[in-house]
Amino acid sequence: MIGSERQALARDVVSRYTAGESIRALAEATGRSYGYIHRILTESGVQLRQRGGARRRKKA
């Protein structure tokens, strides 16, 4: 992937991630690996969310 294409992908991935999409979902949607998407986000200076989703409460 050449520089301008990679930059366009990075902008798209960053905006979708900050809107709440997961790294795994972005990897699947773009046909890239989890590691590739993770690397693009970190290189773009995005603060990554913690692992895991919303915690489920146990029923009392």
C-alpha positions as CSV (number, residue, x, y, z in Angstrom):
1,M,0.0,0.0,0.0
2,I,1.5,3.3,-1.0
3,G,1.7,6.3,1.3
4,S,-1.4,8.3,0.2
5,E,-3.6,5.1,0.3
6,R,-2.2,4.2,3.8
7,Q,-2.9,7.7,5.0
8,A,-6.5,7.6,3.7
9,L,-7.0,4.2,5.4
10,A,-5.5,5.6,8.6
11,R,-7.9,8.5,8.7
12,D,-10.9,6.2,8.1
13,V,-9.8,3.7,10.7
14,V,-9.1,6.4,13.3
15,S,-12.5,8.1,12.8
16,R,-14.3,4.7,13.0
17,Y,-12.3,3.6,16.1
18,T,-12.9,6.9,17.9
19,A,-16.6,6.5,17.1
20,G,-16.6,3.2,19.0
21,E,-15.8,0.5,16.4
22,S,-13.5,-2.3,17.7
23,I,-10.1,-3.1,16.3
24,R,-11.3,-6.6,15.4
25,A,-14.3,-5.2,13.6
26,L,-12.1,-2.7,11.7
27,A,-9.7,-5.5,10.8
28,E,-12.5,-7.6,9.4
29,A,-14.1,-4.7,7.5
30,T,-10.9,-3.6,5.9
31,G,-9.4,-7.0,5.2
32,R,-6.3,-6.2,7.3
33,S,-4.9,-8.0,10.3
34,Y,-5.6,-7.0,13.9
35,G,-1.9,-6.1,14.3
36,Y,-2.0,-3.8,11.2
37,I,-5.0,-1.9,12.5
38,H,-3.5,-1.7,16.0
39,R,-0.2,-0.3,14.5
40,I,-2.0,2.3,12.4
41,L,-3.9,3.5,15.4
42,T,-0.9,3.7,17.7
43,E,1.2,5.5,14.9
44,S,-1.7,8.0,14.6
45,G,-1.5,8.8,18.3
46,V,-4.8,7.3,19.2
47,Q,-5.3,6.4,22.9
48,L,-6.5,2.8,22.7
49,R,-9.5,1.7,24.9
50,Q,-9.0,-0.9,27.5
51,R,-9.6,-4.5,26.6
52,G,-13.0,-6.0,27.0
53,G,-16.5,-4.6,26.7
54,A,-19.1,-3.5,29.1
55,R,-19.1,-5.5,32.3
56,R,-22.2,-7.5,33.0
57,R,-23.5,-7.5,36.5
58,K,-24.4,-10.7,38.2
59,K,-28.0,-11.0,39.2
60,A,-28.6,-10.6,42.9
